[in-house]
């Protein structure tokens, strides 16, 4: 099956990339540049795809940033909140309608290359804080993807009901090079270890009982 993967360069989408290839899909990877604070993830995405020979494109949506206000990831005046994802202040990391924008771009590319599906790595750990990762959103957006063109496009979200720890463990089995992924919302040279993304990643590696190569 031909599949376009929304590929952030983070560990979830990296595991999904390896998962799709392991099941025999012909995968193309799409990253989105919306001038996010943690743009280092784009370099990681490019490097990982180059390593395994997967076609990688970056959709330049930087002009859209002016419409993505109120998020610590698109507004430098808003500090990245520290703490666990369960905390109320983690809503400051939510980028308005980000996944719908990414899914729209990926669906257009999928139609253009005659792919059957678009895939993204939403998972159960995101449901509490990110509305565009929840099951009802994914069901609604897939209905739109099936109707937006003459050729229906499926939405693959195999990790929807998995925890990040379970995804991490799957990645270990698939031999995902986690050292080439990026998770931290700060986007500096080293992970901050304090933001919600970093804390969730640490918990995932603890669950998988392996060491994070970035720590």
Secondary structure, 3 states (H helix, E strand, C coil): CEEEEECCCCHHHHHHHHHHHHCCCEEEEEEEECCCCCCHHHHHHHHHHHHHCCEEEEEECHHHHHHCCCCCCCCCCCCCCECCCCCHHHHHHCCCCHHHHHHHHHHHHHHHCCCCEEECCCCHHHCCCCHHHCHHHHHHHHHHHHHCCCCCCEEECCCCCCCHHHHHHHHHHCCCCHHHCCCCCCCCCCCCCCEHHHHHHHHHHHHHCCCCCCC
